[in-house]
Amino acid sequence: MFGRLGWIEILVIVLLVIVLFGYNKIPGMMKNVADGVKIFKKEIAQKPAEKKKSIKHGKKVEKK
């Protein structure tokens, strides 16, 4: 997939992202992505028995 992209093309893509989103917004976006990945991994690792307990009548019940 990336075999066709050289370092110049990757540099251009990175520069476009910086210009479009602004240098200050990128760390905030990466934090949101990291939080989403953490939640996803947590849900995947959750045991099936725990999932049945946390879901009640089609609505997810938040556990504390």
WOVENJO-V797293 format. One record per residue. N is the residue number from 1. PHI is phi in whole degrees, 0 to 359 (999 if undefined). PSI is psi in whole degrees, -180 to 180 (none if undefined). D_CENTER is the distance of its C-alpha to the mean C-alpha in Angstrom with 1 decimal. Layout:
n->[N;N]
phi->[PHI;PHI]
psi->[PSI;PSI]
d_center->[D_CENTER;D_CENTER]
This chain:
n->[1;2;3;4;5;6;7;8;9;10;11;12;13;14;15;16;17;18;19;20;21;22;23;24;25;26;27;28;29;30;31;32;33;34;35;36;37;38;39;40;41;42;43;44;45;46;47;48;49;50;51;52;53;54;55;56;57;58;59;60;61;62;63;64]
phi->[999;273;297;273;269;271;292;291;296;296;297;296;297;298;296;297;298;296;292;290;262;85;296;284;275;298;300;294;293;294;295;295;296;297;297;297;294;298;295;299;296;296;291;294;283;294;290;302;295;291;295;296;289;277;252;229;55;79;246;280;259;288;258;241]
psi->[-53;-2;-27;-17;126;179;-28;-43;-41;-40;-41;-42;-44;-43;-40;-41;-43;-42;-43;-43;-15;142;-33;-25;-22;-46;-36;-40;-40;-35;-42;-40;-44;-41;-41;-41;-40;-44;-42;-46;-38;-42;-37;-40;-14;136;149;-36;-38;-33;-40;-37;-34;-14;124;118;42;-4;136;133;125;131;143;none]
d_center->[20.7;20.7;24.4;25.6;23.8;25.7;24.9;26.3;24.1;20.9;22.5;23.2;19.6;18.4;21.3;20.6;17.0;18.7;21.5;19.6;17.1;19.3;19.1;18.7;15.6;13.4;13.0;12.0;9.3;8.0;8.6;6.7;3.3;5.2;6.5;4.2;4.4;7.8;8.7;8.1;10.2;12.6;13.3;13.9;16.2;18.0;21.5;22.9;25.6;23.3;21.5;24.9;25.8;22.8;23.3;26.5;28.0;24.8;23.2;20.8;22.5;20.7;21.9;22.7]
